[in-house]
Amino acid sequence: MSFSIRLTAEEKSLAESYAKIHSISLGEAFKQALFERIEDEYDVTVAQDAYSEYVKDDCKSRPISELWEEIGL
């Protein structure tokens, strides 16, 4: 699949410089940036959902030493 985007001259120059510094094509630079952004947003969503579940279940934290003792470390 391919697509096109419109960039200002300044944006294009910046993107090309980034790609050159990292020795990748302009297309690969955009692809990496897109998927890094998707992964970051997914991670934030998963963390927020986990924390909401934690709060909803009225869970309490405890010292790590208690966990180690519980599992025999």
PDB file with SEQRES, HELIX, SHEET and CRYST1 records, atoms N, CA, C and O in Angstrom:
SEQRES   1 A   73  MET SER PHE SER ILE ARG LEU THR ALA GLU GLU LYS SER          
SEQRES   2 A   73  LEU ALA GLU SER TYR ALA LYS ILE HIS SER ILE SER LEU          
SEQRES   3 A   73  GLY GLU ALA PHE LYS GLN ALA LEU PHE GLU ARG ILE GLU          
SEQRES   4 A   73  ASP GLU TYR ASP VAL THR VAL ALA GLN ASP ALA TYR SER          
SEQRES   5 A   73  GLU TYR VAL LYS ASP ASP CYS LYS SER ARG PRO ILE SER          
SEQRES   6 A   73  GLU LEU TRP GLU GLU ILE GLY LEU                              
HELIX    1 AA1 ALA A    9  ILE A   21  1                                  13    
HELIX    2 AA2 LEU A   26  LYS A   56  1                                  31    
HELIX    3 AA3 ILE A   64  GLU A   70  1                                   7    
CRYST1    1.000    1.000    1.000  90.00  90.00  90.00 P 1           1          
ATOM      1  N   MET A   1       0.853  -1.176   0.000  1.00  0.00           N  
ATOM      2  CA  MET A   1       0.000   0.000   0.000  1.00  0.00           C  
ATOM      3  C   MET A   1       0.896   1.236   0.000  1.00  0.00           C  
ATOM      4  O   MET A   1       1.924   1.266   0.677  1.00  0.00           O  
ATOM      5  N   SER A   2       0.516   2.214  -0.733  1.00  0.00           N  
ATOM      6  CA  SER A   2       1.268   3.465  -0.736  1.00  0.00           C  
ATOM      7  C   SER A   2       0.291   4.622  -0.573  1.00  0.00           C  
ATOM      8  O   SER A   2      -0.903   4.498  -0.845  1.00  0.00           O  
ATOM      9  N   PHE A   3       0.826   5.736  -0.126  1.00  0.00           N  
ATOM     10  CA  PHE A   3       0.006   6.927   0.027  1.00  0.00           C  
ATOM     11  C   PHE A   3       0.898   8.146  -0.120  1.00  0.00           C  
ATOM     12  O   PHE A   3       2.125   8.040  -0.113  1.00  0.00           O  
ATOM     13  N   SER A   4       0.282   9.278  -0.252  1.00  0.00           N  
ATOM     14  CA  SER A   4       1.055  10.513  -0.358  1.00  0.00           C  
ATOM     15  C   SER A   4       0.561  11.501   0.691  1.00  0.00           C  
ATOM     16  O   SER A   4      -0.601  11.486   1.098  1.00  0.00           O  
ATOM     17  N   ILE A   5       1.469  12.343   1.107  1.00  0.00           N  
ATOM     18  CA  ILE A   5       1.112  13.400   2.053  1.00  0.00           C  
ATOM     19  C   ILE A   5       1.718  14.705   1.549  1.00  0.00           C  
ATOM     20  O   ILE A   5       2.726  14.708   0.842  1.00  0.00           O  
ATOM     21  N   ARG A   6       1.099  15.781   1.916  1.00  0.00           N  
ATOM     22  CA  ARG A   6       1.601  17.098   1.524  1.00  0.00           C  
ATOM     23  C   ARG A   6       2.411  17.664   2.692  1.00  0.00           C  
ATOM     24  O   ARG A   6       1.967  17.678   3.840  1.00  0.00           O  
ATOM     25  N   LEU A   7       3.594  18.122   2.359  1.00  0.00           N  
ATOM     26  CA  LEU A   7       4.476  18.720   3.354  1.00  0.00           C  
ATOM     27  C   LEU A   7       4.906  20.097   2.874  1.00  0.00           C  
ATOM     28  O   LEU A   7       5.050  20.334   1.674  1.00  0.00           O  
ATOM     29  N   THR A   8       5.106  20.981   3.806  1.00  0.00           N  
ATOM     30  CA  THR A   8       5.712  22.258   3.439  1.00  0.00           C  
ATOM     31  C   THR A   8       7.182  21.981   3.121  1.00  0.00           C  
ATOM     32  O   THR A   8       7.697  20.906   3.428  1.00  0.00           O  
ATOM     33  N   ALA A   9       7.836  22.933   2.521  1.00  0.00           N  
ATOM     34  CA  ALA A   9       9.255  22.775   2.211  1.00  0.00           C  
ATOM     35  C   ALA A   9      10.061  22.543   3.486  1.00  0.00           C  
ATOM     36  O   ALA A   9      10.992  21.738   3.507  1.00  0.00           O  
ATOM     37  N   GLU A  10       9.695  23.251   4.537  1.00  0.00           N  
ATOM     38  CA  GLU A  10      10.399  23.107   5.816  1.00  0.00           C  
ATOM     39  C   GLU A  10      10.176  21.712   6.409  1.00  0.00           C  
ATOM     40  O   GLU A  10      11.119  21.091   6.899  1.00  0.00           O  
ATOM     41  N   GLU A  11       8.948  21.224   6.367  1.00  0.00           N  
ATOM     42  CA  GLU A  11       8.648  19.883   6.877  1.00  0.00           C  
ATOM     43  C   GLU A  11       9.388  18.816   6.085  1.00  0.00           C  
ATOM     44  O   GLU A  11       9.928  17.869   6.658  1.00  0.00           O  
ATOM     45  N   LYS A  12       9.409  18.974   4.766  1.00  0.00           N  
ATOM     46  CA  LYS A  12      10.095  18.010   3.908  1.00  0.00           C  
ATOM     47  C   LYS A  12      11.586  17.996   4.212  1.00  0.00           C  
ATOM     48  O   LYS A  12      12.196  16.930   4.301  1.00  0.00           O  
ATOM     49  N   SER A  13      12.162  19.157   4.367  1.00  0.00           N  
ATOM     50  CA  SER A  13      13.586  19.259   4.673  1.00  0.00           C  
ATOM     51  C   SER A  13      13.906  18.586   6.002  1.00  0.00           C  
ATOM     52  O   SER A  13      14.888  17.852   6.109  1.00  0.00           O  
ATOM     53  N   LEU A  14      13.089  18.833   7.000  1.00  0.00           N  
ATOM     54  CA  LEU A  14      13.285  18.224   8.310  1.00  0.00           C  
ATOM     55  C   LEU A  14      13.170  16.706   8.229  1.00  0.00           C  
ATOM     56  O   LEU A  14      14.000  15.989   8.787  1.00  0.00           O  
ATOM     57  N   ALA A  15      12.143  16.214   7.536  1.00  0.00           N  
ATOM     58  CA  ALA A  15      11.937  14.774   7.395  1.00  0.00           C  
ATOM     59  C   ALA A  15      13.098  14.128   6.636  1.00  0.00           C  
ATOM     60  O   ALA A  15      13.565  13.054   7.015  1.00  0.00           O  
ATOM     61  N   GLU A  16      13.558  14.769   5.582  1.00  0.00           N  
ATOM     62  CA  GLU A  16      14.685  14.232   4.821  1.00  0.00           C  
ATOM     63  C   GLU A  16      15.964  14.213   5.656  1.00  0.00           C  
ATOM     64  O   GLU A  16      16.748  13.267   5.576  1.00  0.00           O  
ATOM     65  N   SER A  17      16.168  15.238   6.440  1.00  0.00           N  
ATOM     66  CA  SER A  17      17.340  15.277   7.315  1.00  0.00           C  
ATOM     67  C   SER A  17      17.292  14.151   8.338  1.00  0.00           C  
ATOM     68  O   SER A  17      18.299  13.492   8.593  1.00  0.00           O  
ATOM     69  N   TYR A  18      16.124  13.934   8.918  1.00  0.00           N  
ATOM     70  CA  TYR A  18      15.943  12.857   9.894  1.00  0.00           C  
ATOM     71  C   TYR A  18      16.258  11.510   9.251  1.00  0.00           C  
ATOM     72  O   TYR A  18      17.000  10.707   9.818  1.00  0.00           O  
ATOM     73  N   ALA A  19      15.699  11.264   8.075  1.00  0.00           N  
ATOM     74  CA  ALA A  19      15.922   9.996   7.379  1.00  0.00           C  
ATOM     75  C   ALA A  19      17.404   9.806   7.058  1.00  0.00           C  
ATOM     76  O   ALA A  19      17.942   8.711   7.217  1.00  0.00           O  
ATOM     77  N   LYS A  20      18.053  10.864   6.611  1.00  0.00           N  
ATOM     78  CA  LYS A  20      19.470  10.775   6.264  1.00  0.00           C  
ATOM     79  C   LYS A  20      20.319  10.471   7.491  1.00  0.00           C  
ATOM     80  O   LYS A  20      21.210   9.624   7.434  1.00  0.00           O  
ATOM     81  N   ILE A  21      20.052  11.150   8.596  1.00  0.00           N  
ATOM     82  CA  ILE A  21      20.799  10.919   9.841  1.00  0.00           C  
ATOM     83  C   ILE A  21      20.699   9.459  10.276  1.00  0.00           C  
ATOM     84  O   ILE A  21      21.666   8.887  10.778  1.00  0.00           O  
ATOM     85  N   HIS A  22      19.527   8.863  10.080  1.00  0.00           N  
ATOM     86  CA  HIS A  22      19.287   7.482  10.511  1.00  0.00           C  
ATOM     87  C   HIS A  22      19.524   6.455   9.400  1.00  0.00           C  
ATOM     88  O   HIS A  22      19.267   5.264   9.577  1.00  0.00           O  
ATOM     89  N   SER A  23      20.009   6.927   8.272  1.00  0.00           N  
ATOM     90  CA  SER A  23      20.331   6.061   7.126  1.00  0.00           C  
ATOM     91  C   SER A  23      19.153   5.194   6.697  1.00  0.00           C  
ATOM     92  O   SER A  23      19.297   3.996   6.457  1.00  0.00           O  
ATOM     93  N   ILE A  24      17.996   5.820   6.608  1.00  0.00           N  
ATOM     94  CA  ILE A  24      16.799   5.128   6.146  1.00  0.00           C  
ATOM     95  C   ILE A  24      16.119   5.990   5.083  1.00  0.00           C  
ATOM     96  O   ILE A  24      16.401   7.180   4.950  1.00  0.00           O  
ATOM     97  N   SER A  25      15.231   5.368   4.342  1.00  0.00           N  
ATOM     98  CA  SER A  25      14.500   6.124   3.324  1.00  0.00           C  
ATOM     99  C   SER A  25      13.469   7.022   3.995  1.00  0.00           C  
ATOM    100  O   SER A  25      13.108   6.822   5.155  1.00  0.00           O  
ATOM    101  N   LEU A  26      13.016   7.990   3.260  1.00  0.00           N  
ATOM    102  CA  LEU A  26      11.981   8.882   3.772  1.00  0.00           C  
ATOM    103  C   LEU A  26      10.713   8.092   4.092  1.00  0.00           C  
ATOM    104  O   LEU A  26      10.068   8.331   5.114  1.00  0.00           O  
ATOM    105  N   GLY A  27      10.361   7.160   3.223  1.00  0.00           N  
ATOM    106  CA  GLY A  27       9.185   6.324   3.463  1.00  0.00           C  
ATOM    107  C   GLY A  27       9.323   5.504   4.725  1.00  0.00           C  
ATOM    108  O   GLY A  27       8.370   5.382   5.494  1.00  0.00           O  
ATOM    109  N   GLU A  28      10.505   4.936   4.950  1.00  0.00           N  
ATOM    110  CA  GLU A  28      10.736   4.137   6.163  1.00  0.00           C  
ATOM    111  C   GLU A  28      10.677   5.023   7.407  1.00  0.00           C  
ATOM    112  O   GLU A  28      10.181   4.592   8.448  1.00  0.00           O  
ATOM    113  N   ALA A  29      11.173   6.244   7.311  1.00  0.00           N  
ATOM    114  CA  ALA A  29      11.122   7.167   8.447  1.00  0.00           C  
ATOM    115  C   ALA A  29       9.674   7.444   8.844  1.00  0.00           C  
ATOM    116  O   ALA A  29       9.331   7.425  10.026  1.00  0.00           O  
ATOM    117  N   PHE A  30       8.832   7.701   7.847  1.00  0.00           N  
ATOM    118  CA  PHE A  30       7.425   7.952   8.155  1.00  0.00           C  
ATOM    119  C   PHE A  30       6.740   6.698   8.689  1.00  0.00           C  
ATOM    120  O   PHE A  30       5.925   6.775   9.607  1.00  0.00           O  
ATOM    121  N   LYS A  31       7.067   5.561   8.122  1.00  0.00           N  
ATOM    122  CA  LYS A  31       6.475   4.298   8.575  1.00  0.00           C  
ATOM    123  C   LYS A  31       6.848   4.034  10.036  1.00  0.00           C  
ATOM    124  O   LYS A  31       5.987   3.687  10.844  1.00  0.00           O  
ATOM    125  N   GLN A  32       8.127   4.197  10.374  1.00  0.00           N  
ATOM    126  CA  GLN A  32       8.572   3.987  11.752  1.00  0.00           C  
ATOM    127  C   GLN A  32       7.885   4.961  12.703  1.00  0.00           C  
ATOM    128  O   GLN A  32       7.434   4.572  13.780  1.00  0.00           O  
ATOM    129  N   ALA A  33       7.808   6.217  12.304  1.00  0.00           N  
ATOM    130  CA  ALA A  33       7.181   7.227  13.154  1.00  0.00           C  
ATOM    131  C   ALA A  33       5.708   6.900  13.400  1.00  0.00           C  
ATOM    132  O   ALA A  33       5.217   7.025  14.522  1.00  0.00           O  
ATOM    133  N   LEU A  34       5.015   6.485  12.354  1.00  0.00           N  
ATOM    134  CA  LEU A  34       3.601   6.140  12.487  1.00  0.00           C  
ATOM    135  C   LEU A  34       3.403   4.994  13.467  1.00  0.00           C  
ATOM    136  O   LEU A  34       2.568   5.074  14.368  1.00  0.00           O  
ATOM    137  N   PHE A  35       4.178   3.920  13.287  1.00  0.00           N  
ATOM    138  CA  PHE A  35       3.976   2.755  14.142  1.00  0.00           C  
ATOM    139  C   PHE A  35       4.470   2.977  15.565  1.00  0.00           C  
ATOM    140  O   PHE A  35       3.908   2.410  16.502  1.00  0.00           O  
ATOM    141  N   GLU A  36       5.496   3.782  15.746  1.00  0.00           N  
ATOM    142  CA  GLU A  36       5.914   4.138  17.110  1.00  0.00           C  
ATOM    143  C   GLU A  36       4.804   4.905  17.816  1.00  0.00           C  
ATOM    144  O   GLU A  36       4.532   4.670  18.993  1.00  0.00           O  
ATOM    145  N   ARG A  37       4.167   5.815  17.102  1.00  0.00           N  
ATOM    146  CA  ARG A  37       3.067   6.585  17.684  1.00  0.00           C  
ATOM    147  C   ARG A  37       1.903   5.677  18.051  1.00  0.00           C  
ATOM    148  O   ARG A  37       1.326   5.809  19.130  1.00  0.00           O  
ATOM    149  N   ILE A  38       1.554   4.752  17.155  1.00  0.00           N  
ATOM    150  CA  ILE A  38       0.466   3.809  17.424  1.00  0.00           C  
ATOM    151  C   ILE A  38       0.795   2.971  18.650  1.00  0.00           C  
ATOM    152  O   ILE A  38      -0.058   2.793  19.520  1.00  0.00           O  
ATOM    153  N   GLU A  39       2.020   2.451  18.735  1.00  0.00           N  
ATOM    154  CA  GLU A  39       2.429   1.639  19.881  1.00  0.00           C  
ATOM    155  C   GLU A  39       2.377   2.442  21.179  1.00  0.00           C  
ATOM    156  O   GLU A  39       1.905   1.944  22.202  1.00  0.00           O  
ATOM    157  N   ASP A  40       2.859   3.678  21.138  1.00  0.00           N  
ATOM    158  CA  ASP A  40       2.845   4.526  22.334  1.00  0.00           C  
ATOM    159  C   ASP A  40       1.419   4.764  22.827  1.00  0.00           C  
ATOM    160  O   ASP A  40       1.143   4.643  24.020  1.00  0.00           O  
ATOM    161  N   GLU A  41       0.522   5.100  21.915  1.00  0.00           N  
ATOM    162  CA  GLU A  41      -0.863   5.353  22.304  1.00  0.00           C  
ATOM    163  C   GLU A  41      -1.535   4.084  22.818  1.00  0.00           C  
ATOM    164  O   GLU A  41      -2.333   4.137  23.754  1.00  0.00           O  
ATOM    165  N   TYR A  42      -1.215   2.948  22.212  1.00  0.00           N  
ATOM    166  CA  TYR A  42      -1.759   1.673  22.682  1.00  0.00           C  
ATOM    167  C   TYR A  42      -1.269   1.381  24.102  1.00  0.00           C  
ATOM    168  O   TYR A  42      -2.055   0.989  24.965  1.00  0.00           O  
ATOM    169  N   ASP A  43       0.032   1.574  24.341  1.00  0.00           N  
ATOM    170  CA  ASP A  43       0.593   1.339  25.672  1.00  0.00           C  
ATOM    171  C   ASP A  43      -0.070   2.223  26.723  1.00  0.00           C  
ATOM    172  O   ASP A  43      -0.370   1.762  27.824  1.00  0.00           O  
ATOM    173  N   VAL A  44      -0.297   3.481  26.388  1.00  0.00           N  
ATOM    174  CA  VAL A  44      -0.952   4.400  27.325  1.00  0.00           C  
ATOM    175  C   VAL A  44      -2.372   3.923  27.627  1.00  0.00           C  
ATOM    176  O   VAL A  44      -2.802   3.937  28.781  1.00  0.00           O  
ATOM    177  N   THR A  45      -3.090   3.507  26.603  1.00  0.00           N  
ATOM    178  CA  THR A  45      -4.465   3.029  26.785  1.00  0.00           C  
ATOM    179  C   THR A  45      -4.505   1.790  27.665  1.00  0.00           C  
ATOM    180  O   THR A  45      -5.341   1.692  28.563  1.00  0.00           O  
ATOM    181  N   VAL A  46      -3.606   0.842  27.414  1.00  0.00           N  
ATOM    182  CA  VAL A  46      -3.547  -0.382  28.218  1.00  0.00           C  
ATOM    183  C   VAL A  46      -3.216  -0.044  29.671  1.00  0.00           C  
ATOM    184  O   VAL A  46      -3.819  -0.601  30.588  1.00  0.00           O  
ATOM    185  N   ALA A  47      -2.269   0.859  29.887  1.00  0.00           N  
ATOM    186  CA  ALA A  47      -1.901   1.256  31.241  1.00  0.00           C  
ATOM    187  C   ALA A  47      -3.068   1.946  31.950  1.00  0.00           C  
ATOM    188  O   ALA A  47      -3.332   1.673  33.121  1.00  0.00           O  
ATOM    189  N   GLN A  48      -3.758   2.828  31.250  1.00  0.00           N  
ATOM    190  CA  GLN A  48      -4.911   3.508  31.857  1.00  0.00           C  
ATOM    191  C   GLN A  48      -6.005   2.515  32.218  1.00  0.00           C  
ATOM    192  O   GLN A  48      -6.609   2.610  33.286  1.00  0.00           O  
ATOM    193  N   ASP A  49      -6.262   1.559  31.324  1.00  0.00           N  
ATOM    194  CA  ASP A  49      -7.279   0.535  31.604  1.00  0.00           C  
ATOM    195  C   ASP A  49      -6.879  -0.312  32.802  1.00  0.00           C  
ATOM    196  O   ASP A  49      -7.714  -0.611  33.656  1.00  0.00           O  
ATOM    197  N   ALA A  50      -5.613  -0.701  32.874  1.00  0.00           N  
ATOM    198  CA  ALA A  50      -5.136  -1.514  33.998  1.00  0.00           C  
ATOM    199  C   ALA A  50      -5.245  -0.739  35.306  1.00  0.00           C  
ATOM    200  O   ALA A  50      -5.650  -1.296  36.327  1.00  0.00           O  
ATOM    201  N   TYR A  51      -4.886   0.538  35.282  1.00  0.00           N  
ATOM    202  CA  TYR A  51      -4.976   1.343  36.498  1.00  0.00           C  
ATOM    203  C   TYR A  51      -6.431   1.536  36.913  1.00  0.00           C  
ATOM    204  O   TYR A  51      -6.749   1.482  38.101  1.00  0.00           O  
ATOM    205  N   SER A  52      -7.307   1.758  35.952  1.00  0.00           N  
ATOM    206  CA  SER A  52      -8.735   1.905  36.269  1.00  0.00           C  
ATOM    207  C   SER A  52      -9.273   0.640  36.918  1.00  0.00           C  
ATOM    208  O   SER A  52     -10.042   0.713  37.877  1.00  0.00           O  
ATOM    209  N   GLU A  53      -8.877  -0.516  36.405  1.00  0.00           N  
ATOM    210  CA  GLU A  53      -9.292  -1.797  36.978  1.00  0.00           C  
ATOM    211  C   GLU A  53      -8.728  -1.959  38.386  1.00  0.00           C  
ATOM    212  O   GLU A  53      -9.419  -2.438  39.285  1.00  0.00           O  
ATOM    213  N   TYR A  54      -7.478  -1.561  38.574  1.00  0.00           N  
ATOM    214  CA  TYR A  54      -6.819  -1.610  39.874  1.00  0.00           C  
ATOM    215  C   TYR A  54      -7.589  -0.766  40.893  1.00  0.00           C  
ATOM    216  O   TYR A  54      -7.863  -1.214  42.006  1.00  0.00           O  
ATOM    217  N   VAL A  55      -7.926   0.447  40.499  1.00  0.00           N  
ATOM    218  CA  VAL A  55      -8.661   1.352  41.393  1.00  0.00           C  
ATOM    219  C   VAL A  55     -10.071   0.818  41.659  1.00  0.00           C  
ATOM    220  O   VAL A  55     -10.545   0.847  42.794  1.00  0.00           O  
ATOM    221  N   LYS A  56     -10.729   0.335  40.619  1.00  0.00           N  
ATOM    222  CA  LYS A  56     -12.088  -0.187  40.750  1.00  0.00           C  
ATOM    223  C   LYS A  56     -12.138  -1.363  41.724  1.00  0.00           C  
ATOM    224  O   LYS A  56     -13.091  -1.497  42.491  1.00  0.00           O  
ATOM    225  N   ASP A  57     -11.121  -2.206  41.694  1.00  0.00           N  
ATOM    226  CA  ASP A  57     -11.071  -3.375  42.570  1.00  0.00           C  
ATOM    227  C   ASP A  57     -10.557  -3.036  43.964  1.00  0.00           C  
ATOM    228  O   ASP A  57     -10.398  -3.923  44.803  1.00  0.00           O  
ATOM    229  N   ASP A  58     -10.296  -1.757  44.213  1.00  0.00           N  
ATOM    230  CA  ASP A  58      -9.815  -1.275  45.508  1.00  0.00           C  
ATOM    231  C   ASP A  58      -8.560  -2.014  45.957  1.00  0.00           C  
ATOM    232  O   ASP A  58      -8.400  -2.349  47.131  1.00  0.00           O  
ATOM    233  N   CYS A  59      -7.679  -2.259  45.000  1.00  0.00           N  
ATOM    234  CA  CYS A  59      -6.432  -2.961  45.310  1.00  0.00           C  
ATOM    235  C   CYS A  59      -5.492  -2.038  46.067  1.00  0.00           C  
ATOM    236  O   CYS A  59      -5.519  -0.818  45.905  1.00  0.00           O  
ATOM    237  N   LYS A  60      -4.681  -2.637  46.876  1.00  0.00           N  
ATOM    238  CA  LYS A  60      -3.684  -1.891  47.638  1.00  0.00           C  
ATOM    239  C   LYS A  60      -2.306  -2.422  47.260  1.00  0.00           C  
ATOM    240  O   LYS A  60      -2.136  -3.617  47.015  1.00  0.00           O  
ATOM    241  N   SER A  61      -1.352  -1.548  47.218  1.00  0.00           N  
ATOM    242  CA  SER A  61       0.004  -1.988  46.927  1.00  0.00           C  
ATOM    243  C   SER A  61       0.652  -2.484  48.213  1.00  0.00           C  
ATOM    244  O   SER A  61       0.168  -2.221  49.314  1.00  0.00           O  
ATOM    245  N   ARG A  62       1.745  -3.200  48.052  1.00  0.00           N  
ATOM    246  CA  ARG A  62       2.463  -3.706  49.212  1.00  0.00           C  
ATOM    247  C   ARG A  62       3.946  -3.734  48.880  1.00  0.00           C  
ATOM    248  O   ARG A  62       4.320  -3.666  47.709  1.00  0.00           O  
ATOM    249  N   PRO A  63       4.776  -3.830  49.876  1.00  0.00           N  
ATOM    250  CA  PRO A  63       6.224  -3.842  49.628  1.00  0.00           C  
ATOM    251  C   PRO A  63       6.632  -5.052  48.786  1.00  0.00           C  
ATOM    252  O   PRO A  63       6.067  -6.136  48.929  1.00  0.00           O  
ATOM    253  N   ILE A  64       7.607  -4.859  47.919  1.00  0.00           N  
ATOM    254  CA  ILE A  64       8.088  -5.941  47.078  1.00  0.00           C  
ATOM    255  C   ILE A  64       8.668  -7.073  47.906  1.00  0.00           C  
ATOM    256  O   ILE A  64       8.631  -8.232  47.492  1.00  0.00           O  
ATOM    257  N   SER A  65       9.199  -6.745  49.061  1.00  0.00           N  
ATOM    258  CA  SER A  65       9.766  -7.789  49.931  1.00  0.00           C  
ATOM    259  C   SER A  65       8.709  -8.820  50.332  1.00  0.00           C  
ATOM    260  O   SER A  65       9.027  -9.995  50.514  1.00  0.00           O  
ATOM    261  N   GLU A  66       7.459  -8.386  50.468  1.00  0.00           N  
ATOM    262  CA  GLU A  66       6.384  -9.335  50.789  1.00  0.00           C  
ATOM    263  C   GLU A  66       6.144 -10.298  49.634  1.00  0.00           C  
ATOM    264  O   GLU A  66       5.911 -11.488  49.849  1.00  0.00           O  
ATOM    265  N   LEU A  67       6.202  -9.787  48.414  1.00  0.00           N  
ATOM    266  CA  LEU A  67       6.035 -10.660  47.264  1.00  0.00           C  
ATOM    267  C   LEU A  67       7.177 -11.657  47.163  1.00  0.00           C  
ATOM    268  O   LEU A  67       6.950 -12.840  46.913  1.00  0.00           O  
ATOM    269  N   TRP A  68       8.410 -11.182  47.358  1.00  0.00           N  
ATOM    270  CA  TRP A  68       9.548 -12.085  47.301  1.00  0.00           C  
ATOM    271  C   TRP A  68       9.426 -13.197  48.334  1.00  0.00           C  
ATOM    272  O   TRP A  68       9.710 -14.361  48.049  1.00  0.00           O  
ATOM    273  N   GLU A  69       9.002 -12.825  49.526  1.00  0.00           N  
ATOM    274  CA  GLU A  69       8.814 -13.822  50.585  1.00  0.00           C  
ATOM    275  C   GLU A  69       7.720 -14.824  50.193  1.00  0.00           C  
ATOM    276  O   GLU A  69       7.857 -16.029  50.409  1.00  0.00           O  
ATOM    277  N   GLU A  70       6.661 -14.313  49.627  1.00  0.00           N  
ATOM    278  CA  GLU A  70       5.527 -15.156  49.222  1.00  0.00           C  
ATOM    279  C   GLU A  70       5.946 -16.189  48.170  1.00  0.00           C  
ATOM    280  O   GLU A  70       5.453 -17.317  48.180  1.00  0.00           O  
ATOM    281  N   ILE A  71       6.853 -15.810  47.266  1.00  0.00           N  
ATOM    282  CA  ILE A  71       7.261 -16.735  46.214  1.00  0.00           C  
ATOM    283  C   ILE A  71       8.584 -17.428  46.516  1.00  0.00           C  
ATOM    284  O   ILE A  71       9.132 -18.137  45.671  1.00  0.00           O  
ATOM    285  N   GLY A  72       9.089 -17.219  47.721  1.00  0.00           N  
ATOM    286  CA  GLY A  72      10.277 -17.938  48.172  1.00  0.00           C  
ATOM    287  C   GLY A  72      11.598 -17.433  47.681  1.00  0.00           C  
ATOM    288  O   GLY A  72      12.543 -18.208  47.530  1.00  0.00           O  
ATOM    289  N   LEU A  73      11.687 -16.142  47.426  1.00  0.00           N  
ATOM    290  CA  LEU A  73      12.988 -15.581  47.000  1.00  0.00           C  
ATOM    291  C   LEU A  73      13.702 -14.922  48.158  1.00  0.00           C  
ATOM    292  O   LEU A  73      14.804 -14.400  47.987  1.00  0.00           O  
TER     293      LEU A  73                                                      
END                                                                             
